[in-house]
Amino acid sequence: RWIKFEEKVEDGGERWSAPHVPALPLQSLFQLRTCLQKGTMLLDLDASSFKEIIDKALSGQPEEAEPPPELRERLAALLLRQPRHQPTKSPLRLVAELGLSPCRGKAKSWAEPGAQLSETPLKEQLRNRFKKKVPPGAEAAHVAVGEVEFLEKPFTAFIRLRRGVALGSLAEVALPSRFLFFLLGPQAKVKAYHEVGRAMATLLTDELFQRVARQAKHQEDLIAGMEVFLDELTVLPPRKWDPTARIPPPSCLPTPHRRTAVHPPDRQFHGDGDVAAAGDRAGLGHPHSGEELERTGRLFGGLLQDIRRKAPWYGSDFSDALHPQCLSAVLYIYLATVTNAITFGGMLGNATANMQGVLESFLGTAFAGSIFCLFSGQPLTILSSTGPVLVFERLLFSFSQDHSLDYLEFRLWIGLWVAFFGMVLVATEASHLVRYFTRFTEEGFCALISLIFIYDSLKKMLSLADAFPINWQYRLDNVTSYSCLCNLSSPGNDTPLPLPLAPQQVQPPLLGGQPRGWDGPEVSMRDPSSLPALFPQPPAAPARLSRTQCLGQGGHLLGTSCQYVPDVTLFSFLLFGGTLLSCAVLKRFRSSRYFPAGVRKLVSDFAVILAILASCAIDAALGLETPKLLVPSELKPTNPARGWIVFPFGANPWWVCLVSAVPAVLVTILIFMDQQITAVILNRREYKLQKGAGFHLDLLCVSLLMVITSATGLPWYVSATVISLAHMESLRKESATSAPGEHPEFLGIREQRLTGLAVFILTGVSVFMAPILKHIPMPVLYGVFLHMGVAALNSIQLTDRMRLLLMPAKHQPDLAYLRHVPLRRVHLFTVIQLLCLALLWVLKSTMAAIIFPVMV
């Protein structure tokens, strides 16, 4: 059988082979052409049953080749027999048949030998699971070949029905049929007949020949279509390969358009082109050549076009989200957004003396993100604070402190000016400049942001060694000398009263300093009665106090194990690496060989959530007090000295409102570049977005949000590249049905507004979900961050070209741009890009990071 590729029934007759590319003898194609030239050909035949088709085919023979009536009856009886099919069975059914086979004997086939063809589909056809692999709207073609003892010369017929007709139980699955081909001949040539039948089936699965066969008016048209097929044929020389080997299906097939596109020799691409241009020719170009960035020449003309383009899709932006995949995307991006809000909120708090902290970061993310998802042009974008904005906030706060200015009021006027300048950019269609962003710019920006995610996640994990120092000096042989006692005596009292700490678990000592930044678990020893040699028993101890109780009553700790903390650093790294590995493995589970396609797709869609749940379960089972996700539990400003509304006048001199325009210009450039570069990356052509972009509308939303966040003292927000890319990757659509051997086709992104809206609403109510979120270990979320950074880094062409630097030429993959650009030029382009990336990294690490988007 064929859908896209050939499958054979194995010698045992119990299973189908793996799909493979059909390898045909060249002679079989020539013999097939002869059969089509000399045999019967009936085009646009009107028939409603298989018996009627057979009668018309036998009566349509030329007079000199018309068989006698007796022979016609025998041929009709032979062709009307029920063919024996090999059904596709589920694993459960195979197990059931295996268990029942000793009692019932050999499994019964669809029809007994000699049974006549049924005019209605059999129940086995209707229940055949193979129909799930057939694309919607497909039709069946039947090829019947064989040797017959009563024939002296071959009988050949090619039939095309005027319309698809259900031919009863003829096909393996109940599908309408359009084409039929018969080849019956004398004995001793069965192998040749079989190969001719395979050649006919292969032709009928070719998309270009199908088009010819459907439109052919005469026999010559069909022969001409076969000649075109022969022109594209590639011949493998004998004894240079194994003819019995089955060629696996390729991962990517050329489209019929590419096959029919013929380029004259003088127009072929040559090797002196640019690498980025070659990448664009290979289908990896930019989308910003469409109508989204065409100048109208009118004030707010681009904005109005964005609104007209997006308005018809607004209803579907919510209905398209009704899919289980969206639930997975919400949970995944929610955890990433919460972690990011905590990280940037903590850094903002340190940089601004808690004028903006974690709570402000949560509320600002929830509010700004929700408004953006409701009204933006590209709702798949996730808003977040960014590194350059954080650097500017630090500089602005230091400047305000040095010059005795009110930080929040000064920041309010800067935000108002930024919003004004943003409106001017929208009115003058400045987003038109986006079309001049090249692949070089996009990849440099995306690579740097991805590396920042990777670096920050690793840096956070390494910092755990400070809060939870590793017990390098622990020795098992010295366990009897380790102890920790609570001394409740006052400094002037010479008679200390040592009390043992409350019993919990045996803990080895930590020789070193007090852990920093962590209140840690209550460290203590087991019951002294169970381990009498562990530390000396105090006489008549009235009570056992925990570490917290001891310090709370004014006591202090004595002993060699009092500074001990468990080895949570090692376990945290195991959680971190396990989460990263689980995300990567489960994400690729879609292409696994195990389990049905529906299960593989479900596991792949929920890969990150399953990895997080598994890591949390392991952490809970072992019970070590790893650092957990802590979110604010009260709705009040982080700094009690500030309120929720920032007033524009009263704290600073009047001229501050005018001077604020100077730093606002720099922030405007920063916001514009950061926002639009991310928008360009998200709207690439390879994502196959159907609803269009909205560069002007997005910039308008970000500008207006600057007014509200500045007036309420919340952080400023702009598009987050890595999280937005992760959001889009989690919403990839693929074809639900794929032929055996065919890889699922990428259909695009599930474009809607509901997932982002749900993410930001959940972020806002996270304050009330603190009892649940506190069970999620931070190393697990850092592992997710690392996965997001690696995934975003692997999505750009720069990563592939970096691998080429380390590959010998013979091992390099067959990439499109390598066919058109000399390898030395590819390496030169890559090295220049890496040098610029290194320069940007150095720039980011200094106070000049505020101009980083401009440098990109």
C-alpha positions in Angstrom: 0.0 0.0 0.0 1.0 3.6 -0.6 0.0 6.9 0.9 3.2 8.9 0.6 5.6 6.0 0.8 5.6 2.3 0.2 4.7 -0.3 2.8 4.9 -4.0 2.3 3.4 -6.9 4.1 6.3 -8.8 5.7 6.9 -12.4 4.9 5.1 -13.7 7.9 1.9 -11.9 6.6 1.1 -10.5 10.1 2.4 -6.9 9.9 3.2 -4.0 7.6 6.8 -3.0 7.1 8.2 0.4 8.0 7.4 3.1 5.4 10.2 3.5 2.9 11.0 5.3 -0.4 10.1 2.9 -3.3 13.0 1.7 -5.3 11.8 0.8 -8.8 13.6 -1.1 -11.6 14.0 1.2 -14.6 12.7 -1.5 -16.9 9.4 -1.6 -15.0 8.7 2.1 -15.9 9.3 1.4 -19.5 7.0 -1.6 -19.4 4.4 0.5 -17.7 4.6 3.1 -20.5 4.1 0.3 -23.0 1.0 -0.9 -21.1 -0.5 2.5 -21.1 0.1 3.0 -24.8 -1.3 -0.4 -25.9 -3.9 -1.1 -23.2 -7.4 0.1 -22.6 -7.8 3.6 -21.2 -11.2 4.8 -20.0 -11.2 8.5 -18.9 -14.1 10.1 -17.0 -16.0 6.8 -16.8 -19.5 7.0 -15.3 -20.0 4.0 -13.0 -21.5 3.5 -9.6 -20.3 0.0 -8.7 -17.2 -2.1 -9.2 -19.1 -4.7 -11.2 -20.2 -2.0 -13.6 -16.6 -0.8 -13.9 -15.4 -4.3 -14.7 -18.1 -4.8 -17.4 -17.2 -1.5 -19.1 -13.5 -2.2 -18.9 -13.9 -5.7 -20.5 -16.2 -4.4 -23.2 -14.0 -1.4 -24.0 -11.2 -3.6 -25.5 -10.3 -3.0 -29.1 -12.1 -5.4 -31.5 -8.9 -7.2 -32.4 -8.1 -7.7 -28.7 -11.6 -8.2 -27.4 -11.7 -11.5 -25.4 -14.4 -14.1 -26.1 -17.5 -14.2 -23.9 -16.4 -17.2 -21.9 -13.0 -15.5 -21.2 -14.7 -12.3 -20.2 -16.9 -14.1 -17.7 -13.9 -15.8 -16.1 -12.0 -12.5 -15.9 -15.0 -10.7 -14.4 -15.4 -13.5 -11.8 -11.7 -13.2 -11.0 -11.7 -9.4 -10.6 -14.8 -9.4 -8.5 -13.3 -11.6 -5.8 -12.8 -10.1 -2.4 -9.2 -9.1 -2.0 -7.4 -10.1 1.2 -6.2 -7.1 3.2 -3.8 -6.9 6.1 -5.6 -4.9 8.8 -3.8 -2.4 11.0 -4.5 -3.6 14.6 -4.0 -1.8 17.9 -1.5 -3.2 20.4 -4.3 -4.2 22.8 -6.1 -6.1 20.0 -2.8 -7.9 19.1 -2.4 -8.9 22.8 -5.9 -10.1 23.0 -5.6 -12.2 19.8 -2.3 -13.6 21.1 -4.0 -14.7 24.3 -7.0 -16.2 22.5 -5.1 -17.9 19.6 -4.5 -21.2 21.4 -8.3 -21.5 22.0 -9.6 -20.2 18.7 -6.9 -21.2 16.4 -5.5 -18.9 13.7 -7.0 -15.4 13.4 -9.7 -15.1 10.9 -9.0 -12.9 7.8 -11.5 -10.4 6.4 -13.0 -12.8 3.8 -12.9 -16.5 3.0 -11.0 -17.6 -0.2 -13.2 -17.2 -3.2 -15.7 -14.8 -1.5 -17.3 -12.2 -3.7 -16.7 -8.5 -3.3 -19.3 -6.8 -1.1 -21.1 -3.8 -2.4 -21.2 -2.2 1.1 -18.2 -1.6 3.3 -17.3 -4.3 5.8 -17.3 -3.5 9.5 -13.5 -4.2 9.5 -13.1 -1.4 7.0 -15.1 1.0 9.1 -13.2 0.2 12.3 -9.7 0.2 10.7 -7.4 2.4 12.7 -5.3 3.1 9.6 -7.9 5.6 8.4 -6.6 8.1 11.0 -3.4 8.3 8.9 -5.2 9.2 5.7 -5.4 12.9 5.0 -8.9 14.5 4.9 -10.4 14.5 1.4 -8.1 11.6 0.1 -9.3 9.2 -2.5 -8.2 5.6 -3.1 -6.6 4.2 -6.2 -6.6 0.4 -6.9 -3.8 -1.5 -8.7 -4.4 -5.2 -9.4 -1.7 -7.2 -11.1 -1.1 -10.9 -11.4 -0.7 -14.0 -13.6 -3.7 -16.0 -14.9 -3.4 -19.5 -16.3 -6.2 -19.1 -18.8 -4.8 -15.9 -20.5 -2.5 -16.1 -23.5 -1.8 -12.4 -23.8 -1.9 -9.6 -21.2 -5.1 -7.7 -20.3 -4.3 -4.0 -19.3 -6.8 -1.3 -18.4 -6.4 2.2 -16.8 -9.6 3.7 -15.6 -10.4 7.2 -14.3 -13.9 7.7 -12.9 -15.7 11.0 -13.4 -16.2 11.3 -9.6 -15.0 9.4 -6.6 -17.2 6.3 -5.9 -17.3 4.1 -2.9 -16.5 0.6 -4.2 -17.8 -1.5 -1.3 -15.2 -3.7 0.3 -12.6 -3.3 -2.3 -10.3 -0.9 -0.4 -8.6 -1.5 2.9 -10.4 1.5 4.4 -13.8 3.0 3.3 -12.7 5.7 0.9 -14.1 6.9 -2.4 -12.1 5.6 -5.4 -11.0 7.5 -8.5 -8.3 5.5 -10.4 -8.0 1.8 -11.2 -5.3 -0.1 -13.0 -5.5 -3.8 -14.0 -2.7 -5.9 -15.4 -3.3 -9.6 -15.8 -1.2 -11.8 -18.0 0.1 -15.3 -18.8 2.1 -17.2 -16.3 5.9 -17.1 -15.8 6.0 -13.3 -15.7 4.6 -12.6 -12.2 7.7 -10.7 -11.0 7.5 -8.4 -14.0 3.8 -7.8 -13.4 4.5 -7.1 -9.8 7.1 -4.5 -10.6 4.9 -2.8 -13.2 2.1 -2.6 -10.5 4.6 -1.0 -8.0 5.6 1.5 -10.7 1.9 2.5 -11.3 1.3 2.9 -7.6 4.4 5.0 -7.2 3.2 7.2 -10.1 -0.2 7.7 -8.6 1.3 8.9 -5.3 3.3 11.5 -7.1 1.6 14.9 -6.7 2.6 16.2 -10.2 1.5 13.0 -11.9 -1.8 13.1 -10.0 -2.5 16.5 -11.4 -1.8 15.3 -14.9 -3.9 12.2 -14.4 -6.9 14.2 -13.2 -6.7 16.7 -16.1 -5.8 14.3 -18.9 -8.1 14.5 -21.9 -6.4 11.8 -24.0 -4.1 8.9 -23.7 -1.2 11.1 -25.0 -1.6 13.5 -22.1 -1.1 10.7 -19.6 2.0 9.4 -21.5 3.4 13.0 -21.5 2.9 13.2 -17.7 4.8 10.0 -17.3 7.6 11.4 -19.5 7.9 14.3 -17.1 8.1 11.8 -14.2 10.9 10.0 -16.1 12.7 13.3 -16.6 13.0 13.8 -12.8 14.1 10.2 -12.3 17.4 9.6 -10.5 19.1 6.3 -11.3 21.3 4.5 -8.8 24.1 2.4 -10.5 24.1 -1.4 -9.9 26.4 -2.9 -7.2 26.8 0.6 -5.6 24.0 0.0 -3.2 21.9 -2.8 -1.8 18.6 -3.1 -3.7 17.0 -4.9 -0.8 17.8 -2.0 1.6 14.8 0.2 2.4 15.5 3.8 2.1 13.9 5.7 5.0 11.6 8.7 4.3 13.5 12.0 4.3 12.7 14.6 7.0 11.9 17.3 4.4 10.4 16.9 0.9 10.3 19.5 -1.9 7.0 21.1 -2.6 5.4 20.7 -6.1 6.0 24.4 -6.6 9.7 24.0 -6.0 9.8 21.0 -8.4 8.1 22.9 -11.2 10.2 26.0 -10.7 12.8 25.9 -13.4 15.7 28.4 -13.1 17.7 29.1 -16.3 21.5 28.4 -15.8 22.4 32.0 -16.0 20.1 32.8 -13.1 21.4 30.3 -10.6 22.7 31.6 -7.4 26.4 32.0 -7.3 28.9 31.7 -4.4 29.8 35.4 -4.0 26.6 36.3 -2.3 26.1 37.3 1.3 25.3 34.6 3.9 22.3 36.3 5.2 20.9 36.8 1.8 21.4 33.1 1.1 19.6 32.3 4.2 16.7 34.5 3.1 16.6 32.7 -0.3 16.5 29.4 1.6 13.2 30.4 3.1 14.5 31.8 6.4 14.0 35.5 5.5 12.2 38.3 7.2 8.6 39.1 7.1 9.0 42.8 7.1 8.5 43.2 3.4 4.8 43.0 3.6 2.1 45.6 4.1 2.7 45.9 7.9 5.6 48.3 7.3 4.5 50.1 4.2 4.4 53.9 4.7 1.1 55.6 4.1 2.4 59.2 4.3 -0.4 60.1 6.7 -0.3 60.8 10.4 -1.1 57.6 12.3 -1.7 55.9 8.9 0.3 52.8 9.9 -1.6 52.6 13.2 -5.0 52.7 11.5 -3.8 50.0 9.1 -2.8 47.8 12.0 -6.2 48.3 13.6 -8.0 47.4 10.4 -5.8 44.4 9.9 -6.3 43.0 13.4 -9.9 43.9 14.1 -11.5 41.1 12.0 -9.4 38.6 13.9 -10.3 39.8 17.4 -13.1 37.3 18.0 -11.0 34.4 16.8 -8.2 35.5 19.1 -10.3 34.1 21.9 -12.0 31.2 20.3 -8.8 29.8 18.8 -7.5 29.4 22.4 -9.9 26.6 23.2 -7.4 23.8 22.8 -5.5 21.7 25.5 -2.2 22.9 24.1 -3.0 26.4 25.4 -3.4 25.1 28.9 0.1 23.8 28.8 1.4 27.1 27.4 -0.3 29.1 30.2 1.2 27.0 33.0 4.7 27.0 31.4 4.8 30.7 30.7 3.2 31.6 34.0 6.0 29.9 36.0 8.6 31.6 33.8 6.9 35.0 34.2 6.6 34.7 37.9 10.3 33.7 38.3 11.3 36.6 36.1 9.2 39.0 38.0 10.8 37.9 41.3 14.3 38.1 39.9 13.9 41.6 38.4 11.8 42.8 41.4 14.6 41.8 43.7 17.2 43.5 41.6 15.0 46.6 41.3 14.5 46.7 45.1 18.3 46.6 45.7 18.9 49.3 43.1 16.2 51.7 44.3 16.1 51.2 48.1 12.8 49.2 47.7 11.0 52.1 45.9 10.2 49.3 43.4 10.3 45.8 44.7 9.0 42.3 44.1 5.3 43.3 44.8 5.5 46.2 42.4 7.0 43.9 39.9 4.2 41.4 40.2 1.4 44.0 40.0 3.1 45.9 37.1 3.6 42.6 35.2 0.0 41.6 35.7 -1.5 45.0 34.8 0.8 45.9 31.8 0.8 42.4 30.4 -3.0 42.1 30.6 -3.6 45.4 28.9 -1.1 44.6 26.2 -2.6 41.2 25.4 -6.1 42.7 25.1 -5.2 45.6 22.7 -1.8 44.9 21.1 -1.1 44.0 17.5 0.9 40.8 18.4 -0.6 39.4 21.6 1.8 36.5 21.7 4.4 38.9 23.0 5.2 38.7 26.7 6.1 41.9 28.5 8.8 42.0 31.1 11.4 44.3 32.7 14.7 44.1 30.8 18.4 44.6 31.7 18.9 48.0 30.1 15.8 49.3 31.9 17.2 48.0 35.2 20.6 49.8 34.5 18.7 53.1 33.8 16.7 52.8 37.0 19.9 52.3 39.0 21.5 55.3 37.4 18.4 57.4 37.8 18.1 56.5 41.5 21.7 57.3 42.2 21.4 60.7 40.4 18.3 61.5 42.4 20.0 60.7 45.7 23.1 62.7 44.8 21.1 65.8 43.8 18.4 65.5 46.5 15.6 64.9 44.0 12.5 62.8 44.6 13.2 59.6 42.6 9.6 58.6 41.8 8.5 62.1 40.8 11.6 62.5 38.5 10.8 59.1 37.0 7.2 60.1 36.5 8.1 63.0 34.2 10.6 60.9 32.3 7.9 58.3 31.7 5.5 61.0 30.5 8.0 62.3 28.0 8.8 58.8 26.8 5.1 58.2 26.2 4.9 61.5 24.3 7.9 60.6 22.1 6.5 57.2 21.6 3.2 58.7 20.3 5.3 60.9 17.9 7.1 57.8 16.6 3.7 56.1 16.1 2.3 59.1 14.3 5.2 59.5 11.9 5.3 55.7 11.2 8.8 55.4 12.5 8.3 51.6 12.8 8.9 51.7 9.0 12.6 51.6 9.9 12.2 48.0 11.1 12.5 46.8 7.5 16.2 47.8 7.6 16.9 45.3 10.5 18.9 42.5 9.0 19.4 38.9 10.1 22.8 40.1 11.5 21.0 42.4 13.9 18.2 40.0 14.8 20.6 37.1 15.5 23.0 39.3 17.5 20.1 40.5 19.7 18.5 37.1 20.2 21.8 35.4 20.9 22.8 38.0 23.5 19.4 37.8 25.3 19.6 33.9 25.2 23.1 34.0 26.7 22.0 36.3 29.4 19.2 33.8 30.4 21.8 31.0 30.4 24.3 33.0 32.4 21.8 34.2 34.9 20.4 30.7 35.6 23.9 29.3 36.1 24.9 32.3 38.3 21.9 31.8 40.5 22.7 28.1 41.0 26.3 28.8 41.8 25.3 31.4 44.4 23.6 28.6 46.3 27.0 27.5 47.5 27.2 30.7 49.5 23.8 30.3 51.2 24.3 26.5 51.6 28.0 25.9 51.9 29.2 22.4 50.9 30.5 20.4 53.9 34.0 19.8 52.6 35.5 19.1 56.0 33.0 16.5 57.2 34.6 13.3 58.3 32.5 10.2 59.1 35.1 9.0 61.6 34.7 12.2 63.7 30.9 12.0 64.0 31.1 11.2 67.8 32.8 14.6 68.4 30.1 16.7 66.7 27.6 18.5 68.9 25.5 21.6 69.2 24.2 23.0 72.5 22.1 26.0 73.4 23.6 28.3 76.1 20.9 30.4 77.8 23.3 32.2 80.2 23.6 35.9 80.1 27.0 37.4 79.2 27.8 38.3 82.8 26.8 34.9 84.2 29.7 32.4 84.7 27.4 29.4 85.1 26.1 28.5 81.6 23.1 26.1 81.3 23.6 24.0 78.2 20.5 22.6 76.7 20.4 20.1 73.9 18.6 21.2 70.8 15.2 19.7 69.9 15.5 16.2 68.3 15.1 16.1 64.5 17.9 14.4 62.6 21.6 13.7 62.8 23.4 16.4 60.9 27.2 16.6 60.2 29.0 19.9 61.1 29.7 22.7 58.9 33.1 24.3 59.7 32.9 27.8 58.4 31.0 31.0 58.6 27.3 31.5 59.2 25.3 31.0 56.0 24.3 34.2 54.4 20.9 35.2 53.1 19.1 32.2 54.4 17.3 31.4 57.6 17.7 27.7 56.8 16.2 24.7 58.5 16.3 24.4 62.3 19.6 22.5 62.7 19.7 20.0 65.6 20.6 16.5 66.7 18.6 13.3 67.3 17.3 12.3 70.7 20.4 12.0 73.0 19.0 8.8 74.4 19.2 7.1 71.1 22.8 8.3 70.4 24.5 8.6 73.7 27.9 9.0 72.2 27.0 11.9 69.9 27.4 14.6 72.6 27.6 14.8 76.4 24.3 14.7 78.2 23.7 17.9 80.3 22.5 17.3 83.8 18.8 17.6 84.3 18.0 19.6 81.1 14.6 21.1 81.7 13.7 21.5 78.0 14.9 21.0 74.5 14.9 24.1 72.4 15.1 24.4 68.6 17.7 26.7 67.1 15.1 29.4 66.5 13.7 29.1 70.1 17.2 29.3 71.5 18.1 32.4 69.7 14.7 33.9 70.4 15.3 33.5 74.2 18.6 35.3 74.0 20.8 32.2 74.0 23.6 31.3 71.8 24.8 28.1 70.2 27.9 26.2 71.3 29.5 23.2 69.5 31.2 22.1 66.3 28.0 21.3 64.3 26.0 24.5 65.0 26.8 26.1 61.7 25.8 23.0 59.7 23.4 23.3 56.8 22.4 20.2 54.8 24.0 19.5 51.5 21.2 21.1 49.5 23.6 22.6 47.0 24.3 19.2 45.4 20.7 18.2 45.5 19.7 21.6 44.0 22.1 21.0 41.1 20.6 17.6 40.6 17.1 19.2 40.5 18.4 21.9 38.1 20.0 19.4 35.7 17.2 16.9 36.0 14.6 19.6 35.1 16.7 20.8 32.1 17.2 17.2 30.8 13.5 16.3 31.4 12.3 19.3 29.4 14.6 18.5 26.5 13.7 14.8 26.4 10.0 15.2 26.8 9.9 18.0 24.3 11.3 15.7 21.7 8.9 12.9 22.7 6.6 13.9 19.8 9.1 12.2 17.4 9.6 9.2 19.5 8.9 5.6 18.3 7.0 4.7 21.5 3.3 5.0 22.3 0.5 6.2 19.9 0.8 9.6 18.2 -1.9 11.2 20.5 0.1 10.3 23.6 3.3 11.5 22.2 1.8 14.8 21.2 0.2 15.3 24.7 3.5 14.6 26.5 5.4 16.9 24.2 2.8 19.7 24.7 3.0 19.4 28.5 6.7 18.6 28.6 7.8 21.5 30.8 4.9 21.1 33.2 5.6 17.4 33.5 9.2 18.1 34.2 8.4 20.6 36.9 5.9 18.3 38.5 8.3 15.4 38.6 11.1 17.6 40.1 8.8 19.0 42.7 7.6 15.5 43.6 11.2 14.3 44.1 12.0 17.3 46.2 8.9 16.8 48.4 9.7 13.0 48.8 13.3 13.6 50.0 12.2 16.5 52.2 15.4 18.6 52.0 14.7 22.3 52.5 15.8 23.6 49.1 15.2 27.3 48.4 11.6 27.7 47.4 9.6 30.1 45.3 8.5 32.9 47.7 6.0 35.5 46.5 4.7 38.6 48.4 1.6 37.8 50.5 0.5 41.4 51.3 -0.8 44.1 49.0 1.3 47.0 50.3 4.2 48.9 48.9 7.6 47.4 49.5 8.9 50.7 50.9 6.5 52.1 53.5 7.6 55.7 52.7 5.8 55.6 49.3 2.2 55.3 48.2 0.5 53.8 45.2 0.1 57.2 43.4 3.0 59.4 42.4 2.1 63.1 42.2 3.8 65.2 39.5 4.5 68.3 41.6 5.5 69.1 45.1 8.7 67.2 45.9 11.0 68.5 43.1 11.7 71.9 41.6 9.5 73.0 38.7 12.2 72.8 36.1 12.6 69.0 36.6 9.6 68.4 34.3 11.5 70.1 31.5 14.9 68.6 32.1 13.4 65.2 32.2 13.0 65.3 28.4 16.8 64.8 28.0 17.0 61.3 29.7 13.6 60.5 28.2 15.1 60.7 24.7 17.6 58.0 25.7 14.8 55.8 27.2 12.7 56.3 24.1 15.5 55.0 21.9 16.0 52.1 24.3 12.3 51.1 24.4 11.9 51.5 20.6 14.8 49.3 19.7 14.2 46.7 22.4 10.5 46.5 21.4 10.8 46.5 17.7 13.8 44.0 17.4 11.8 41.5 19.5 8.7 42.2 17.3 10.7 41.5 14.2 12.0 38.2 15.6 8.5 37.1 16.7 7.0 37.9 13.2 9.5 35.9 11.2 8.2 34.3 8.0 9.0 30.8 9.2 6.5 31.0 12.0 3.7 31.1 9.3 1.6 33.7 11.2 -1.8 34.2 9.5 -3.2 37.2 11.4 -0.4 39.7 10.6 1.7 41.9 12.8 1.0 45.2 14.4 4.3 47.1 14.9 2.7 50.5 15.3 -0.1 49.3 17.5 2.4 47.5 19.8 4.5 50.6 20.2 1.4 52.6 21.0 0.4 50.2 23.8 3.9 50.2 25.3 3.9 54.0 25.2 0.6 54.4 26.9 1.5 51.9 29.5 4.5 54.0 30.4 2.1 56.7 31.6 0.2 54.4 34.0 3.3 52.5 35.3 5.1 55.8 35.9 2.1 57.4 37.7 1.8 54.3 40.0 5.5 53.8 40.6 5.5 50.4 38.9 8.4 49.1 36.7 8.6 49.9 33.0 7.9 47.0 30.6 8.9 46.1 27.1 8.8 42.9 25.1 10.9 40.0 26.6 12.5 38.2 23.7 13.3 34.7 25.2 10.0 34.3 27.1 8.1 35.5 24.0 9.9 32.9 21.9 9.2 30.2 24.4 5.5 31.3 24.3 5.4 30.9 20.6 7.2 27.6 20.6 4.7 26.2 23.1 1.9 27.0 20.7 3.2 25.4 17.5 0.6 23.7 15.4 1.3 20.5 13.4 -0.8 18.5 11.1 -3.0 16.0 13.0 -2.9 13.3 10.3 0.3 12.3 8.6 0.9 9.5 6.2 3.1 6.6 7.4 6.7 7.7 7.2 5.8 11.4 6.7 6.8 13.8 9.4 4.0 16.0 10.8 3.8 19.3 8.9 4.3 22.5 10.7 1.1 24.6 10.2 2.0 27.7 12.1 1.4 29.2 15.6 -1.9 29.1 17.5 -2.4 32.8 17.4 -4.7 34.1 20.1 -4.8 36.4 23.1 -6.1 34.2 25.9 -2.9 32.4 26.9 -1.0 35.6 27.5 -4.0 37.2 29.3 -4.4 34.1 31.5 -0.6 34.2 32.3 -0.8 37.8 33.5 -4.0 37.4 35.4 -2.4 34.4 37.3 0.7 36.5 37.9 -1.5 39.1 39.6 -3.3 36.6 41.8 -0.1 34.9 42.7 -0.1 37.0 45.9 -3.0 34.9 47.1 -1.4 31.6 45.9 1.7 31.8 48.1 0.8 28.7 50.1 0.8 26.6 46.9 3.8 28.3 45.1 6.1 27.9 48.1 6.4 24.2 47.3 8.2 24.8 44.0 12.0 24.7 44.4 13.8 27.6 42.8 16.5 25.3 41.2 13.6 23.7 39.2 12.6 27.1 37.8 16.2 28.0 37.0 16.4 24.8 35.0 13.4 25.9 33.1 15.1 29.3 32.5 18.2 27.5 31.2 16.0 25.4 28.9 14.3 28.5 27.5 17.7 30.1 26.9 19.1 27.1 25.1 15.9 26.7 23.0 16.0 30.3 21.9 19.7 30.0 21.1 19.1 26.9 19.0 16.4 28.7 17.0 18.8 31.0 15.2 21.1 30.3 12.3 24.1 31.6 14.1 24.2 28.4 16.3 24.3 26.2 13.2 27.1 28.3 11.7 29.1 28.1 15.0 28.9 24.3 14.8 30.3 24.5 11.2 33.4 26.1 12.6 34.2 22.8 14.4 33.1 20.4 11.6 35.3 19.0 8.9 33.8 19.7 5.5 32.8 16.1 4.8 30.7 16.0 8.0 28.9 19.3 7.5 25.1 19.1 6.9 23.6 19.9 3.5 22.4 23.4 4.5 20.9 25.6 1.8 23.3 28.5 2.2 26.3 26.2 1.9 25.2 25.5 -1.7 25.4 29.1 -2.7 28.1 30.8 -0.5 31.8 29.7 -0.2 32.6 28.2 3.1 35.3 30.7 3.9 32.8 33.5 3.5 30.3 31.7 5.8 33.1 31.4 8.5 34.1 35.1 8.1 30.4 36.2 8.5 30.2 34.0 11.7 33.4 35.2 13.2 32.4 38.9 12.7 29.1 38.1 14.3 30.8 36.4 17.3 33.2 39.4 17.7 30.2 41.8 17.8 28.4 39.5 20.2 31.5 39.6 22.5 31.6 43.3 22.3 27.9 43.6 23.2 28.5 41.2 26.2 31.3 43.4 27.5 29.1 46.5 27.0 26.3 44.8 28.9 28.6 44.2 31.8 29.4 47.8 32.3 27.3 50.9 33.2 27.1 51.6 29.4 24.5 48.8 29.2 21.8 51.4 28.9 22.8 52.0 25.2 23.0 48.3 24.5 19.9 48.2 22.2 21.3 51.1 20.2 24.6 49.3 19.7 22.7 46.2 18.4 
